[in-house]
Amino acid sequence: MTVRYLRHPELRFTAVEGEGVVLHLRTRRYFTVSESGLAVLEALAAPRTLEELVPVVLNRYEVTPERAEQSVRDFLERCLTADLLAVERVG
């Protein structure tokens, strides 16, 4: 089974001084995310798998593939907990 991540439709975000500010319109909560987290959220304009998101970090930062995967995995888990993302199971 493939798991794809997608942004909550009521998220708005922008870059501010090297990090991201995220507003969840439904809950009216603000979040700050790192520059790499913002890049992942931008990539989630369409549903993506973990494997599709790792290159987003690899292409921007000098990190190992293992470190990039762990960073993306951790970020996705934090976003799911905060109701910023949803999962879609395919297959």
C-alpha distance (Angstrom), angle and dihedral (degrees) to the residues before:
residue distance angle dihedral
M1 . . .
T2 3.80 . .
V3 3.79 119.9 .
R4 3.79 117.7 -152.4
Y5 3.79 124.2 -172.3
L6 3.78 124.4 -141.8
R7 3.77 134.5 -176.6
H8 3.75 120.1 -108.8
P9 3.83 105.2 -102.7
E10 3.80 91.5 -126.7
L11 3.81 96.1 60.2
R12 3.76 122.0 115.1
F13 3.79 121.8 -178.6
T14 3.76 143.0 169.9
A15 3.78 140.2 179.2
V16 3.80 117.1 -102.5
E17 3.80 121.1 178.5
G18 3.79 98.5 -30.5
E19 3.78 98.5 -38.0
G20 3.77 138.6 68.4
V21 3.77 131.5 -106.4
V22 3.80 114.4 -153.5
L23 3.80 125.9 -166.2
H24 3.78 121.0 -164.7
L25 3.81 102.1 -154.7
R26 3.81 96.6 -161.5
T27 3.81 95.7 51.5
R28 3.83 94.6 29.3
R29 3.79 89.5 -135.1
Y30 3.79 125.1 143.0
F31 3.77 124.6 -146.5
T32 3.77 133.6 -175.6
V33 3.77 120.0 -142.2
S34 3.77 132.8 -175.2
E35 3.77 122.4 -103.2
S36 3.81 89.4 -100.0
G37 3.80 90.7 49.1
L38 3.77 89.6 52.7
A39 3.81 89.6 51.7
V40 3.81 89.9 53.3
L41 3.81 91.8 49.1
E42 3.80 90.0 49.9
A43 3.81 90.0 50.8
L44 3.78 88.7 54.0
A45 3.80 91.9 71.4
A46 3.82 80.4 112.6
P47 3.82 125.5 28.0
R48 3.81 111.7 -83.3
T49 3.78 138.0 -179.1
L50 3.78 124.4 -125.6
E51 3.79 88.3 -105.3
E52 3.81 90.5 55.5
L53 3.81 92.5 48.8
V54 3.81 98.7 50.1
P55 3.85 93.2 72.5
V56 3.81 88.6 57.0
V57 3.80 88.1 67.1
L58 3.81 95.2 36.1
N59 3.81 92.1 54.1
R60 3.81 93.5 51.7
Y61 3.80 104.0 37.0
E62 3.77 137.5 41.1
V63 3.78 99.6 -117.7
T64 3.77 134.7 126.0
P65 3.80 118.2 -96.7
E66 3.81 88.9 -113.5
R67 3.81 92.6 53.4
A68 3.80 91.8 46.0
E69 3.80 91.3 51.0
Q70 3.80 92.7 48.7
S71 3.81 91.8 47.8
V72 3.79 92.5 50.2
R73 3.81 91.7 44.8
D74 3.83 91.5 51.1
F75 3.80 91.9 46.7
L76 3.81 92.7 49.9
E77 3.81 91.3 50.4
R78 3.82 91.8 51.1
C79 3.81 90.5 48.3
L80 3.80 92.2 49.5
T81 3.81 90.4 51.1
A82 3.83 90.1 51.3
D83 3.84 91.7 48.0
L84 3.81 91.8 -116.6
L85 3.79 92.8 123.9
A86 3.77 139.7 32.2
V87 3.78 131.0 -156.0
E88 3.76 127.9 -126.2
R89 3.79 118.0 -160.8
V90 3.78 115.5 -150.6
G91 3.79 127.9 -172.3
